[in-house]
């Protein structure tokens, strides 16, 4: 009986001892946890205090005024392009001063040289009187047609189609590259030239001496070898130069005759008289 009672007492003692140990251990953990928490709170308060002190708005900040060098760059800003006029002025070479031709005035035509004036004799008073009187020609067999201008007293002047200027001694020359009166088509330009002075004793002498006396409406008649007549009426007159080859060209829907002679005293320019088909 006593043995059982002793065993019970021992068991109770062990249980009590275990309970006390558990209580003591729990208190130790709580104390350690409380210590760590206190340390952490103290560290946090210290950090906040330091931050507050470092960023105090009342504290004057020191600023470094020295400029900071920017890193070097390989990029360069392009220059503003120069104007086209400036480029042209810089690139264009200077024009050398031009010397005026000897014997000429600025803005004037050079004086004709004596070599450009034909070596034709001046007509006498009797020859001019004969040129003003009616003249009748006898065309050679090789003439392609004849020209009659009653207003100038010219009848049956021979007209030869050839590029040889020598045919002018026989009368008048038709430019072969231009039209003939009987050519087909709606537009033509029959181009005929003759001397103003010409040579005495030939059909060229003074043949177109009075060409400038023609007036608008005067008749010019061309006649072919078969006797068919082609009548034109004077419509215009003007001066031209030997370089004005356009006077031989055609004009749209125009059937015309062009007469040409030299203009005295230099004989460099040409008198052009045009007549349209009647």
C-alpha positions as CSV (number, residue, x, y, z in Angstrom):
1,X,0.0,0.0,0.0
2,X,2.8,2.3,0.9
3,X,4.6,1.3,-2.3
4,X,1.7,2.4,-4.4
5,X,1.4,5.6,-2.5
6,X,5.1,6.3,-3.1
7,X,4.8,5.6,-6.8
8,X,1.9,8.0,-7.1
9,X,3.9,10.7,-5.3
10,X,6.8,10.3,-7.6
11,X,4.7,10.5,-10.7
12,X,3.1,13.7,-9.4
13,X,6.5,15.2,-8.7
14,X,7.7,14.4,-12.3
15,X,4.6,16.0,-13.8
16,X,5.0,19.1,-11.6
17,X,8.7,19.3,-12.6
18,X,7.9,19.1,-16.2
19,X,5.2,21.8,-15.9
20,X,7.6,24.1,-14.1
21,X,10.3,23.6,-16.8
22,X,7.8,24.4,-19.5
23,X,6.7,27.6,-17.8
24,X,10.3,28.7,-17.3
25,X,11.2,27.9,-20.9
26,X,8.2,29.9,-22.2
27,X,9.1,32.9,-20.1
28,X,12.7,32.7,-21.5
29,X,11.5,32.7,-25.1
30,X,9.2,35.6,-24.4
31,X,12.0,37.6,-22.8
32,X,14.3,36.9,-25.7
33,X,11.6,37.9,-28.2
34,X,10.9,41.1,-26.2
35,X,14.6,41.9,-26.2
36,X,15.0,41.5,-30.0
37,X,11.9,43.6,-30.6
38,X,13.2,46.4,-28.3
39,X,16.5,46.4,-30.2
40,X,14.8,46.5,-33.6
41,X,12.6,49.4,-32.5
42,X,15.6,51.3,-31.2
43,X,17.5,50.8,-34.5
44,X,14.4,52.0,-36.5
45,X,14.1,55.1,-34.3
46,X,17.9,55.8,-34.7
47,X,17.6,55.5,-38.5
48,X,14.6,57.8,-38.7
49,X,16.4,60.3,-36.5
50,X,19.5,60.2,-38.8
51,X,17.4,60.6,-41.9
52,X,15.6,63.5,-40.3
53,X,18.9,65.1,-39.5
54,X,20.4,64.5,-43.0
55,X,17.4,66.0,-44.8
56,X,16.6,68.8,-42.5
57,X,14.9,71.5,-44.6
58,X,16.3,74.2,-42.4
59,X,19.8,73.2,-43.2
60,X,21.6,75.2,-46.0
61,X,22.9,73.0,-48.9
62,X,26.2,73.6,-50.5
63,X,26.0,73.6,-54.4
64,X,29.0,73.2,-56.6
65,X,28.9,76.0,-59.2
66,X,31.6,74.7,-61.4
67,X,30.3,73.5,-64.8
68,X,30.3,69.9,-65.5
69,X,32.1,68.9,-68.7
70,X,29.8,67.0,-71.0
71,X,31.3,63.9,-72.6
72,X,32.9,64.4,-76.0
73,X,30.8,63.6,-79.0
74,X,31.7,62.7,-82.6
75,X,28.6,64.5,-83.9
76,X,29.1,68.0,-85.2
77,X,26.3,70.5,-86.1
78,X,26.3,71.1,-89.8
79,X,26.8,74.6,-91.0
80,X,23.9,76.6,-92.6
81,X,24.2,76.0,-96.3
82,X,25.1,79.1,-98.3
83,X,22.6,80.6,-100.7
84,X,22.6,79.6,-104.4
85,X,23.5,83.1,-105.4
86,X,26.5,83.1,-103.0
87,X,27.6,79.7,-104.4
88,X,27.3,81.0,-107.9
89,X,29.2,84.2,-107.1
90,X,32.0,82.2,-105.5
91,X,32.3,79.6,-108.2
92,X,31.8,81.8,-111.3
93,X,35.1,83.2,-112.7
94,X,35.3,86.8,-113.3
95,X,34.5,87.8,-116.9
96,X,37.5,89.5,-118.5
97,X,36.8,92.9,-119.9
98,X,36.1,92.8,-123.6
99,X,37.9,95.2,-125.9
100,X,35.6,96.9,-128.4
101,X,36.3,96.2,-132.0
102,X,38.4,98.9,-133.7
103,X,36.3,101.3,-135.8
104,X,33.1,100.4,-134.0
105,X,31.0,102.1,-131.4
106,X,29.2,100.3,-128.5
107,X,25.6,99.5,-129.5
108,X,26.1,100.2,-133.2
109,X,26.6,98.0,-136.3
110,X,30.2,98.0,-137.6
111,X,30.8,100.1,-140.7
112,X,30.8,98.0,-143.8
113,X,34.2,97.4,-145.3
114,X,34.9,98.6,-148.8
115,X,35.3,95.0,-149.9
116,X,31.7,94.3,-149.2
117,X,30.4,97.0,-151.6
118,X,29.9,95.6,-155.1
119,X,32.1,96.9,-157.8
120,X,29.2,98.0,-160.0
121,X,29.3,101.3,-161.8
122,X,26.8,104.0,-160.8
123,X,24.1,104.3,-163.4
124,X,24.1,107.4,-165.6
125,X,21.1,109.8,-165.9
126,X,20.3,108.2,-169.2
127,X,20.3,104.7,-167.8
128,X,18.1,105.7,-164.9
129,X,15.7,107.4,-167.4
130,X,15.7,104.1,-169.4
131,X,15.0,102.1,-166.3
132,X,12.0,104.4,-165.6
133,X,10.6,103.8,-169.1
134,X,8.8,100.6,-170.1
135,X,11.2,97.7,-170.8
136,X,10.4,94.7,-172.9
137,X,12.6,91.6,-172.6
138,X,13.0,88.6,-174.9
139,X,13.4,85.6,-172.7
140,X,15.9,82.9,-173.7
141,X,14.7,79.4,-174.5
142,X,15.9,78.0,-171.1
143,X,13.9,80.5,-169.1
144,X,11.4,78.6,-166.8
145,X,8.9,81.5,-166.7
146,X,8.7,85.3,-167.2
147,X,7.8,88.2,-164.9
148,X,5.7,91.2,-165.7
149,X,5.1,94.2,-163.4
150,X,3.1,96.8,-165.3
151,X,3.4,99.4,-162.5
152,X,7.2,99.3,-163.0
153,X,7.2,99.1,-166.7
154,X,8.7,95.6,-166.7
155,X,7.5,93.1,-169.3
156,X,8.5,89.5,-169.8
157,X,11.6,89.5,-167.7
158,X,13.3,86.1,-167.9
159,X,13.2,84.0,-164.7
160,X,15.6,81.0,-164.5
161,X,15.3,78.4,-161.7
162,X,18.9,77.7,-160.6
163,X,21.2,78.0,-157.6
164,X,23.9,79.5,-159.9
165,X,24.1,83.2,-159.3
166,X,25.5,83.6,-162.8
167,X,21.9,83.3,-164.2
168,X,21.2,86.8,-162.8
169,X,23.0,88.2,-165.8
170,X,20.2,86.8,-167.9
171,X,17.4,88.4,-165.8
172,X,16.0,87.0,-162.6
173,X,16.8,83.9,-160.5
174,X,14.2,81.6,-159.0
175,X,15.5,79.8,-155.8
176,X,15.1,76.2,-156.8
177,X,14.4,75.0,-153.2
178,X,11.2,77.1,-153.1
179,X,7.8,76.6,-154.7
180,X,6.8,77.1,-158.4
181,X,3.5,78.7,-159.2
182,X,2.1,75.5,-160.6
183,X,3.1,73.3,-157.7
184,X,0.2,71.5,-155.9
185,X,-0.9,72.3,-152.3
186,X,-2.7,75.1,-150.6
187,X,0.5,77.0,-149.6
188,X,3.4,78.1,-151.7
189,X,6.3,80.7,-151.6
190,X,7.8,81.4,-155.1
191,X,11.1,83.2,-154.3
192,X,12.7,85.3,-157.0
193,X,15.7,87.6,-156.7
194,X,17.2,90.2,-159.0
195,X,19.9,92.9,-159.0
196,X,19.3,96.5,-158.0
197,X,22.2,97.8,-160.2
198,X,23.5,94.8,-162.2
199,X,25.8,95.2,-165.2
200,X,25.2,97.4,-168.2
201,X,24.6,95.5,-171.4
202,X,23.0,92.5,-169.6
203,X,19.4,91.7,-168.6
204,X,20.4,92.2,-165.0
205,X,21.0,96.0,-165.4
206,X,18.7,98.0,-163.1
207,X,16.1,95.2,-163.4
208,X,14.8,95.8,-159.8
209,X,16.0,99.4,-159.5
210,X,12.4,100.6,-158.8
211,X,11.3,97.6,-156.7
212,X,10.8,99.9,-153.7
213,X,8.2,101.9,-155.6
214,X,5.6,99.0,-155.6
215,X,2.5,99.7,-153.6
216,X,-0.1,97.5,-152.1
217,X,-2.4,96.0,-154.7
218,X,0.0,96.3,-157.6
219,X,-0.1,93.3,-159.9
220,X,2.8,90.9,-160.5
221,X,2.2,88.3,-163.2
222,X,4.3,85.1,-163.8
223,X,3.9,83.2,-167.0
224,X,5.1,79.6,-167.7
225,X,6.4,78.2,-171.0
226,X,2.9,77.2,-172.0
227,X,1.6,80.7,-171.6
228,X,-0.4,80.1,-168.4
229,X,-0.4,83.2,-166.2
230,X,-0.3,83.3,-162.4
231,X,-1.3,86.7,-161.0
232,X,-0.3,88.1,-157.6
233,X,-1.1,91.3,-155.8
234,X,1.5,93.2,-153.6
235,X,0.6,92.8,-149.9
236,X,3.7,93.8,-147.9
237,X,7.3,95.0,-148.0
238,X,10.1,94.9,-145.4
239,X,13.9,94.9,-145.0
240,X,15.9,91.7,-144.2
241,X,19.5,90.5,-143.9
242,X,21.2,87.8,-145.9
243,X,21.0,85.6,-142.8
244,X,17.2,85.8,-142.8
245,X,16.6,82.6,-144.7
246,X,13.1,82.3,-143.2
247,X,11.9,84.7,-145.9
248,X,12.1,81.8,-148.3
249,X,9.9,79.6,-146.2
250,X,6.2,79.0,-146.6
251,X,3.4,80.3,-144.4
252,X,0.3,78.4,-143.4
253,X,-2.5,78.6,-146.0
254,X,-0.7,81.3,-147.9
255,X,0.0,81.2,-151.7
256,X,2.5,84.0,-152.2
257,X,5.4,85.4,-154.3
258,X,8.5,86.9,-152.7
259,X,10.7,89.3,-154.6
260,X,14.1,90.3,-153.3
261,X,16.9,92.8,-154.2
262,X,19.8,94.6,-152.5
263,X,19.4,98.0,-150.7
264,X,21.9,100.7,-151.5
265,X,24.3,102.2,-150.6
266,X,26.0,99.3,-148.8
267,X,24.0,96.5,-150.4
268,X,24.3,94.5,-147.2
269,X,20.5,94.4,-146.5
270,X,17.7,93.1,-148.6
271,X,14.4,94.6,-149.7
272,X,11.6,92.0,-149.5
273,X,8.3,92.5,-151.4
274,X,5.6,90.0,-151.0
275,X,2.5,89.5,-153.1
276,X,-0.4,87.0,-152.6
277,X,-2.1,85.0,-155.3
278,X,-5.1,86.9,-156.7
